[in-house]
Amino acid sequence: MNLKEDLTHMLAESDWTASRLSIESGVPAPVLTRFLRGTRKGLHSSTVEKIWPFVYGEKRPPHHPQEAA
């Protein structure tokens, strides 16, 4: 399990942005953006607890498959 990869995958398949996840989870958008870009190597446990349900749990957004061109 790799949180960064799983978070990136969740955002891509749900069409959510880091900003949307920020609003829904209460985690500041810059924290999420720096983590996803790799300029921040890890997250505090309290931050992980806030985003965990969106990445792995009951608040995970629905999958929106890309339409074929």
N, CA, C and O atoms as a Tinker XYZ file with bonds, in Angstrom:
   276  protein
     1  N      0.848000   -1.177000    0.000000    73     2
     2  CA     0.000000    0.000000    0.000000    64     1     3
     3  C      0.892000    1.238000    0.000000    63     2     4     5
     4  O      1.791000    1.374000    0.830000    81     3
     5  N      0.631000    2.120000   -0.930000    73     3     6
     6  CA     1.357000    3.368000   -1.050000    64     5     7
     7  C      0.324000    4.488000   -1.099000    63     6     8     9
     8  O     -0.391000    4.633000   -2.091000    81     7
     9  N      0.245000    5.271000   -0.044000    73     7    10
    10  CA    -0.799000    6.294000    0.063000    64     9    11
    11  C     -0.742000    7.278000   -1.094000    63    10    12    13
    12  O     -1.780000    7.632000   -1.653000    81    11
    13  N      0.442000    7.721000   -1.458000    73    11    14
    14  CA     0.560000    8.695000   -2.545000    64    13    15
    15  C      0.013000    8.123000   -3.853000    63    14    16    17
    16  O     -0.759000    8.787000   -4.544000    81    15
    17  N      0.406000    6.897000   -4.194000    73    15    18
    18  CA    -0.100000    6.271000   -5.419000    64    17    19
    19  C     -1.600000    6.039000   -5.347000    63    18    20    21
    20  O     -2.317000    6.285000   -6.317000    81    19
    21  N     -2.072000    5.571000   -4.208000    73    19    22
    22  CA    -3.504000    5.300000   -4.049000    64    21    23
    23  C     -4.316000    6.589000   -4.102000    63    22    24    25
    24  O     -5.404000    6.611000   -4.677000    81    23
    25  N     -3.802000    7.659000   -3.510000    73    23    26
    26  CA    -4.485000    8.950000   -3.547000    64    25    27
    27  C     -4.525000    9.486000   -4.978000    63    26    28    29
    28  O     -5.558000    9.978000   -5.432000    81    27
    29  N     -3.403000    9.390000   -5.683000    73    27    30
    30  CA    -3.354000    9.836000   -7.076000    64    29    31
    31  C     -4.354000    9.058000   -7.918000    63    30    32    33
    32  O     -5.064000    9.640000   -8.739000    81    31
    33  N     -4.413000    7.746000   -7.717000    73    31    34
    34  CA    -5.346000    6.894000   -8.449000    64    33    35
    35  C     -6.798000    7.267000   -8.125000    63    34    36    37
    36  O     -7.629000    7.362000   -9.028000    81    35
    37  N     -7.099000    7.477000   -6.853000    73    35    38
    38  CA    -8.460000    7.848000   -6.453000    64    37    39
    39  C     -8.878000    9.156000   -7.104000    63    38    40    41
    40  O     -9.993000    9.267000   -7.614000    81    39
    41  N     -7.994000   10.144000   -7.091000    73    39    42
    42  CA    -8.329000   11.435000   -7.689000    64    41    43
    43  C     -8.563000   11.290000   -9.192000    63    42    44    45
    44  O     -9.502000   11.873000   -9.734000    81    43
    45  N     -7.724000   10.526000   -9.857000    73    43    46
    46  CA    -7.858000   10.351000  -11.307000    64    45    47
    47  C     -9.142000    9.621000  -11.686000    63    46    48    49
    48  O     -9.839000   10.024000  -12.618000    81    47
    49  N     -9.450000    8.564000  -10.974000    73    47    50
    50  CA   -10.626000    7.779000  -11.373000    64    49    51
    51  C    -11.941000    8.407000  -10.926000    63    50    52    53
    52  O    -12.997000    8.058000  -11.454000    81    51
    53  N    -11.898000    9.317000   -9.975000    73    51    54
    54  CA   -13.133000    9.962000   -9.517000    64    53    55
    55  C    -13.334000   11.334000  -10.135000    63    54    56    57
    56  O    -14.402000   11.928000   -9.988000    81    55
    57  N    -12.328000   11.842000  -10.821000    73    55    58
    58  CA   -12.344000   13.206000  -11.377000    64    57    59
    59  C    -12.374000   14.279000  -10.294000    63    58    60    61
    60  O    -12.736000   15.423000  -10.567000    81    59
    61  N    -11.998000   13.922000   -9.073000    73    59    62
    62  CA   -11.838000   14.914000   -8.007000    64    61    63
    63  C    -10.484000   15.587000   -8.172000    63    62    64    65
    64  O     -9.577000   15.044000   -8.802000    81    63
    65  N    -10.364000   16.777000   -7.596000    73    63    66
    66  CA    -9.088000   17.481000   -7.535000    64    65    67
    67  C     -8.634000   17.510000   -6.081000    63    66    68    69
    68  O     -9.394000   17.174000   -5.173000    81    67
    69  N     -7.389000   17.916000   -5.875000    73    67    70
    70  CA    -6.898000   18.090000   -4.509000    64    69    71
    71  C     -7.737000   19.141000   -3.786000    63    70    72    73
    72  O     -7.947000   19.045000   -2.576000    81    71
    73  N     -8.211000   20.135000   -4.519000    73    71    74
    74  CA    -9.056000   21.175000   -3.908000    64    73    75
    75  C    -10.375000   20.598000   -3.408000    63    74    76    77
    76  O    -10.832000   20.938000   -2.317000    81    75
    77  N    -10.979000   19.737000   -4.196000    73    75    78
    78  CA   -12.244000   19.102000   -3.777000    64    77    79
    79  C    -12.020000   18.226000   -2.549000    63    78    80    81
    80  O    -12.810000   18.256000   -1.605000    81    79
    81  N    -10.935000   17.441000   -2.566000    73    79    82
    82  CA   -10.622000   16.602000   -1.415000    64    81    83
    83  C    -10.349000   17.472000   -0.197000    63    82    84    85
    84  O    -10.727000   17.112000    0.918000    81    83
    85  N     -9.712000   18.588000   -0.391000    73    83    86
    86  CA    -9.440000   19.519000    0.701000    64    85    87
    87  C    -10.741000   19.994000    1.350000    63    86    88    89
    88  O    -10.870000   20.000000    2.574000    81    87
    89  N    -11.678000   20.381000    0.536000    73    87    90
    90  CA   -12.971000   20.863000    1.044000    64    89    91
    91  C    -13.694000   19.759000    1.802000    63    90    92    93
    92  O    -14.205000   19.983000    2.900000    81    91
    93  N    -13.734000   18.579000    1.220000    73    91    94
    94  CA   -14.465000   17.458000    1.817000    64    93    95
    95  C    -13.807000   16.930000    3.090000    63    94    96    97
    96  O    -14.499000   16.529000    4.026000    81    95
    97  N    -12.465000   16.929000    3.128000    73    95    98
    98  CA   -11.748000   16.312000    4.251000    64    97    99
    99  C    -11.306000   17.293000    5.326000    63    98   100   101
   100  O    -11.055000   16.899000    6.465000    81    99
   101  N    -11.210000   18.568000    4.969000    73    99   102
   102  CA   -10.726000   19.549000    5.931000    64   101   103
   103  C     -9.206000   19.681000    5.971000    63   102   104   105
   104  O     -8.667000   20.374000    6.833000    81   103
   105  N     -8.518000   19.024000    5.048000    73   103   106
   106  CA    -7.061000   19.120000    4.956000    64   105   107
   107  C     -6.736000   20.260000    3.995000    63   106   108   109
   108  O     -7.300000   20.301000    2.902000    81   107
   109  N     -5.850000   21.185000    4.358000    73   107   110
   110  CA    -5.523000   22.285000    3.456000    64   109   111
   111  C     -5.016000   21.795000    2.097000    63   110   112   113
   112  O     -4.210000   20.867000    2.023000    81   111
   113  N     -5.493000   22.423000    1.036000    73   111   114
   114  CA    -5.107000   22.027000   -0.319000    64   113   115
   115  C     -3.595000   22.056000   -0.545000    63   114   116   117
   116  O     -3.073000   21.152000   -1.197000    81   115
   117  N     -2.868000   23.055000   -0.034000    73   115   118
   118  CA    -1.411000   23.049000   -0.255000    64   117   119
   119  C     -0.720000   21.823000    0.331000    63   118   120   121
   120  O      0.266000   21.348000   -0.231000    81   119
   121  N     -1.215000   21.309000    1.439000    73   119   122
   122  CA    -0.632000   20.107000    2.041000    64   121   123
   123  C     -0.794000   18.932000    1.080000    63   122   124   125
   124  O      0.154000   18.185000    0.840000    81   123
   125  N     -1.987000   18.773000    0.536000    73   123   126
   126  CA    -2.248000   17.679000   -0.396000    64   125   127
   127  C     -1.434000   17.838000   -1.675000    63   126   128   129
   128  O     -0.863000   16.870000   -2.176000    81   127
   129  N     -1.382000   19.044000   -2.196000    73   127   130
   130  CA    -0.652000   19.301000   -3.434000    64   129   131
   131  C      0.835000   19.035000   -3.270000    63   130   132   133
   132  O      1.450000   18.412000   -4.136000    81   131
   133  N      1.422000   19.497000   -2.174000    73   131   134
   134  CA     2.851000   19.258000   -1.943000    64   133   135
   135  C      3.132000   17.764000   -1.784000    63   134   136   137
   136  O      4.154000   17.271000   -2.263000    81   135
   137  N      2.241000   17.050000   -1.121000    73   135   138
   138  CA     2.407000   15.602000   -0.958000    64   137   139
   139  C      2.339000   14.894000   -2.315000    63   138   140   141
   140  O      3.157000   14.019000   -2.603000    81   139
   141  N      1.376000   15.268000   -3.135000    73   139   142
   142  CA     1.216000   14.633000   -4.440000    64   141   143
   143  C      2.370000   14.960000   -5.385000    63   142   144   145
   144  O      2.754000   14.126000   -6.205000    81   143
   145  N      2.915000   16.148000   -5.278000    73   143   146
   146  CA     4.048000   16.551000   -6.129000    64   145   147
   147  C      5.379000   15.980000   -5.643000    63   146   148   149
   148  O      6.362000   15.960000   -6.384000    81   147
   149  N      5.402000   15.528000   -4.425000    73   147   150
   150  CA     6.629000   14.955000   -3.883000    64   149   151
   151  C      7.508000   15.944000   -3.151000    63   150   152   153
   152  O      8.602000   15.585000   -2.716000    81   151
   153  N      7.059000   17.192000   -3.001000    73   151   154
   154  CA     7.849000   18.168000   -2.252000    64   153   155
   155  C      7.654000   18.007000   -0.752000    63   154   156   157
   156  O      8.387000   18.590000    0.046000    81   155
   157  N      6.672000   17.220000   -0.382000    73   155   158
   158  CA     6.438000   16.848000    1.014000    64   157   159
   159  C      6.464000   15.334000    1.055000    63   158   160   161
   160  O      5.649000   14.682000    0.402000    81   159
   161  N      7.383000   14.766000    1.808000    73   159   162
   162  CA     7.584000   13.310000    1.775000    64   161   163
   163  C      6.522000   12.520000    2.514000    63   162   164   165
   164  O      6.252000   11.373000    2.157000    81   163
   165  N      5.922000   13.092000    3.518000    73   163   166
   166  CA     4.935000   12.361000    4.287000    64   165   167
   167  C      3.868000   13.277000    4.837000    63   166   168   169
   168  O      3.898000   14.489000    4.629000    81   167
   169  N      2.929000   12.684000    5.538000    73   167   170
   170  CA     1.828000   13.432000    6.143000    64   169   171
   171  C      1.748000   13.088000    7.623000    63   170   172   173
   172  O      2.096000   11.980000    8.033000    81   171
   173  N      1.292000   14.033000    8.411000    73   171   174
   174  CA     1.055000   13.780000    9.830000    64   173   175
   175  C     -0.069000   12.750000    9.960000    63   174   176   177
   176  O     -0.935000   12.647000    9.091000    81   175
   177  N     -0.043000   12.014000   11.028000    73   175   178
   178  CA    -1.063000   10.978000   11.229000    64   177   179
   179  C     -2.467000   11.567000   11.262000    63   178   180   181
   180  O     -3.413000   10.924000   10.807000    81   179
   181  N     -2.619000   12.776000   11.792000    73   179   182
   182  CA    -3.944000   13.400000   11.832000    64   181   183
   183  C     -4.450000   13.715000   10.423000    63   182   184   185
   184  O     -5.652000   13.655000   10.165000    81   183
   185  N     -3.539000   14.048000    9.520000    73   183   186
   186  CA    -3.908000   14.313000    8.128000    64   185   187
   187  C     -4.301000   13.016000    7.439000    63   186   188   189
   188  O     -5.288000   12.976000    6.705000    81   187
   189  N     -3.542000   11.966000    7.669000    73   187   190
   190  CA    -3.863000   10.661000    7.087000    64   189   191
   191  C     -5.240000   10.208000    7.562000    63   190   192   193
   192  O     -6.029000    9.686000    6.775000    81   191
   193  N     -5.526000   10.405000    8.834000    73   191   194
   194  CA    -6.843000   10.011000    9.373000    64   193   195
   195  C     -7.974000   10.745000    8.666000    63   194   196   197
   196  O     -9.051000   10.180000    8.475000    81   195
   197  N     -7.742000   12.003000    8.275000    73   195   198
   198  CA    -8.789000   12.782000    7.606000    64   197   199
   199  C     -9.022000   12.340000    6.174000    63   198   200   201
   200  O    -10.159000   12.357000    5.704000    81   199
   201  N     -7.954000   11.940000    5.462000    73   199   202
   202  CA    -8.136000   11.568000    4.057000    64   201   203
   203  C     -8.369000   10.072000    3.847000    63   202   204   205
   204  O     -8.855000    9.661000    2.794000    81   203
   205  N     -8.024000    9.260000    4.847000    73   203   206
   206  CA    -8.153000    7.805000    4.730000    64   205   207
   207  C     -9.533000    7.357000    4.231000    63   206   208   209
   208  O     -9.599000    6.552000    3.302000    81   207
   209  N    -10.646000    7.851000    4.817000    73   207   210
   210  CA   -11.967000    7.381000    4.362000    64   209   211
   211  C    -12.243000    7.701000    2.890000    63   210   212   213
   212  O    -13.023000    7.003000    2.242000    81   211
   213  N    -11.614000    8.741000    2.362000    73   211   214
   214  CA   -11.833000    9.111000    0.967000    64   213   215
   215  C    -11.004000    8.250000    0.013000    63   214   216   217
   216  O    -11.400000    8.022000   -1.130000    81   215
   217  N     -9.862000    7.778000    0.486000    73   215   218
   218  CA    -8.987000    6.965000   -0.349000    64   217   219
   219  C     -9.348000    5.486000   -0.250000    63   218   220   221
   220  O     -9.365000    4.777000   -1.256000    81   219
   221  N     -9.635000    5.029000    0.955000    73   219   222
   222  CA    -9.828000    3.588000    1.188000    64   221   223
   223  C    -11.190000    3.203000    1.757000    63   222   224   225
   224  O    -11.539000    2.022000    1.744000    81   223
   225  N    -11.955000    4.144000    2.246000    73   223   226
   226  CA   -13.118000    3.768000    3.032000    64   225   227
   227  C    -14.464000    4.191000    2.498000    63   226   228   229
   228  O    -14.692000    4.301000    1.294000    81   227
   229  N    -15.337000    4.421000    3.442000    73   227   230
   230  CA   -16.747000    4.644000    3.153000    64   229   231
   231  C    -17.043000    5.953000    2.433000    63   230   232   233
   232  O    -18.136000    6.108000    1.887000    81   231
   233  N    -16.115000    6.893000    2.414000    73   231   234
   234  CA   -16.362000    8.174000    1.740000    64   233   235
   235  C    -15.691000    8.252000    0.373000    63   234   236   237
   236  O    -15.629000    9.318000   -0.238000    81   235
   237  N    -15.189000    7.110000   -0.100000    73   235   238
   238  CA   -14.517000    7.087000   -1.405000    64   237   239
   239  C    -15.496000    7.538000   -2.487000    63   238   240   241
   240  O    -16.613000    7.026000   -2.570000    81   239
   241  N    -15.075000    8.502000   -3.320000    73   239   242
   242  CA   -15.981000    8.980000   -4.373000    64   241   243
   243  C    -16.231000    7.910000   -5.432000    63   242   244   245
   244  O    -15.404000    7.018000   -5.621000    81   243
   245  N    -17.352000    7.994000   -6.114000    73   243   246
   246  CA   -17.653000    6.993000   -7.149000    64   245   247
   247  C    -16.674000    7.091000   -8.311000    63   246   248   249
   248  O    -16.148000    8.160000   -8.619000    81   247
   249  N    -16.449000    5.960000   -8.938000    73   247   250
   250  CA   -15.569000    5.856000  -10.103000    64   249   251
   251  C    -16.279000    6.440000  -11.317000    63   250   252   253
   252  O    -17.437000    6.120000  -11.585000    81   251
   253  N    -15.579000    7.294000  -12.043000    73   251   254
   254  CA   -16.116000    7.865000  -13.287000    64   253   255
   255  C    -15.173000    7.513000  -14.416000    63   254   256   257
   256  O    -14.191000    8.220000  -14.640000    81   255
   257  N    -15.452000    6.425000  -15.140000    73   255   258
   258  CA   -14.536000    6.006000  -16.208000    64   257   259
   259  C    -14.454000    7.067000  -17.306000    63   258   260   261
   260  O    -15.433000    7.736000  -17.637000    81   259
   261  N    -13.255000    7.191000  -17.850000    73   259   262
   262  CA   -13.047000    8.116000  -18.963000    64   261   263
   263  C    -13.764000    7.585000  -20.191000    63   262   264   265
   264  O    -13.744000    6.385000  -20.466000    81   263
   265  N    -14.398000    8.493000  -20.928000    73   263   266
   266  CA   -15.071000    8.081000  -22.166000    64   265   267
   267  C    -14.033000    7.926000  -23.262000    63   266   268   269
   268  O    -13.090000    8.712000  -23.355000    81   267
   269  N    -14.210000    6.923000  -24.079000    73   267   270
   270  CA   -13.296000    6.712000  -25.195000    64   269   271
   271  C    -13.538000    7.772000  -26.259000    63   270   272   273
   272  O    -14.679000    8.139000  -26.542000    81   271
   273  N    -12.456000    8.254000  -26.840000    73   271   274
   274  CA   -12.587000    9.304000  -27.857000    64   273   275
   275  C    -12.914000    8.732000  -29.211000    63   274   276
   276  O    -13.058000    9.479000  -30.179000    81   275
